[in-house]
Amino acid sequence: MRKALLADAGPLYAAVDPSDKRHSQALRELQELARRRCEVVVSFPTLAEAYSLILRKLGQSIASRWLNEMVDAVLINPTPEDYRQAIVKLTAFAGQSITLFDATVAVLALRIGVQVWTYDHHFDVMRVPVWR
């Protein structure tokens, strides 16, 4: 079985936007993940979040092209219980500006036992294993 990581929207967006400060890093990391034969799994909420960022910042043409490339990605849907647990997590970290997207990814990663590929420090705050 191949090793897997759950992607956050940040690296997915950075890989597409050449003006993003982490663009080169994201591309290097994608190459490293491919070299290690590590599967990048994307939750449907993350797909929607990244698509929305790309659409808003880079335009419809690039967003459409990116979404067509993502058709072959390994996609996973959170369960209703994952969403409930994400809300509990947000309550536990009420002093932080953690999004429901990130809390859902955190819960999903913990449930399926994978690290998160992210640049967001909130995953450290939530004590979720992060791939670096």
QUIMOCOR-V901171 format. One record per residue. N is the residue number from 1. RES is the residue in one small letter. SS is DSSP state (alpha for helix, beta for strand, coil for the rest). BURIAL is + if it has 16 or more other C-alpha atoms within 10 Angstrom, else -. Layout:
BEGIN
n-><N & N>
res-><RES & RES>
ss-><SS & SS>
burial-><BURIAL & BURIAL>
END
This chain:
BEGIN
n-><1 & 2 & 3 & 4 & 5 & 6 & 7 & 8 & 9 & 10 & 11 & 12 & 13 & 14 & 15 & 16 & 17 & 18 & 19 & 20 & 21 & 22 & 23 & 24 & 25 & 26 & 27 & 28 & 29 & 30 & 31 & 32 & 33 & 34 & 35 & 36 & 37 & 38 & 39 & 40 & 41 & 42 & 43 & 44 & 45 & 46 & 47 & 48 & 49 & 50 & 51 & 52 & 53 & 54 & 55 & 56 & 57 & 58 & 59 & 60 & 61 & 62 & 63 & 64 & 65 & 66 & 67 & 68 & 69 & 70 & 71 & 72 & 73 & 74 & 75 & 76 & 77 & 78 & 79 & 80 & 81 & 82 & 83 & 84 & 85 & 86 & 87 & 88 & 89 & 90 & 91 & 92 & 93 & 94 & 95 & 96 & 97 & 98 & 99 & 100 & 101 & 102 & 103 & 104 & 105 & 106 & 107 & 108 & 109 & 110 & 111 & 112 & 113 & 114 & 115 & 116 & 117 & 118 & 119 & 120 & 121 & 122 & 123 & 124 & 125 & 126 & 127 & 128 & 129 & 130 & 131 & 132>
res-><m & r & k & a & l & l & a & d & a & g & p & l & y & a & a & v & d & p & s & d & k & r & h & s & q & a & l & r & e & l & q & e & l & a & r & r & r & c & e & v & v & v & s & f & p & t & l & a & e & a & y & s & l & i & l & r & k & l & g & q & s & i & a & s & r & w & l & n & e & m & v & d & a & v & l & i & n & p & t & p & e & d & y & r & q & a & i & v & k & l & t & a & f & a & g & q & s & i & t & l & f & d & a & t & v & a & v & l & a & l & r & i & g & v & q & v & w & t & y & d & h & h & f & d & v & m & r & v & p & v & w & r>
ss-><coil & coil & coil & beta & beta & beta & beta & coil & alpha & alpha & alpha & alpha & alpha & alpha & alpha & alpha & coil & coil & coil & coil & coil & coil & alpha & alpha & alpha & alpha & alpha & alpha & alpha & alpha & alpha & alpha & alpha & alpha & alpha & coil & coil & coil & beta & beta & beta & beta & beta & alpha & alpha & alpha & alpha & alpha & alpha & alpha & alpha & alpha & alpha & alpha & alpha & alpha & alpha & alpha & coil & alpha & alpha & alpha & alpha & alpha & alpha & alpha & alpha & alpha & alpha & alpha & coil & coil & coil & beta & beta & beta & coil & coil & coil & alpha & alpha & alpha & alpha & alpha & alpha & alpha & alpha & alpha & alpha & alpha & alpha & alpha & coil & coil & coil & coil & coil & coil & coil & alpha & alpha & alpha & alpha & alpha & alpha & alpha & alpha & alpha & alpha & alpha & alpha & alpha & coil & coil & beta & beta & beta & coil & coil & coil & coil & alpha & alpha & alpha & alpha & coil & coil & coil & coil & beta & beta & coil>
burial-><- & - & - & + & + & + & + & + & + & + & + & + & + & + & + & + & + & - & - & - & - & + & + & - & - & + & + & - & + & + & - & - & + & - & - & - & - & - & + & + & + & + & + & + & + & + & + & - & + & + & + & + & + & + & + & - & - & - & - & - & - & + & + & - & - & + & + & - & - & - & - & - & - & - & + & - & - & + & - & - & - & + & + & - & + & + & + & - & + & + & - & - & - & - & - & - & - & + & - & - & + & + & + & + & + & + & + & + & + & - & - & - & - & + & + & + & + & + & + & + & - & + & + & - & - & + & - & + & + & + & - & ->
END
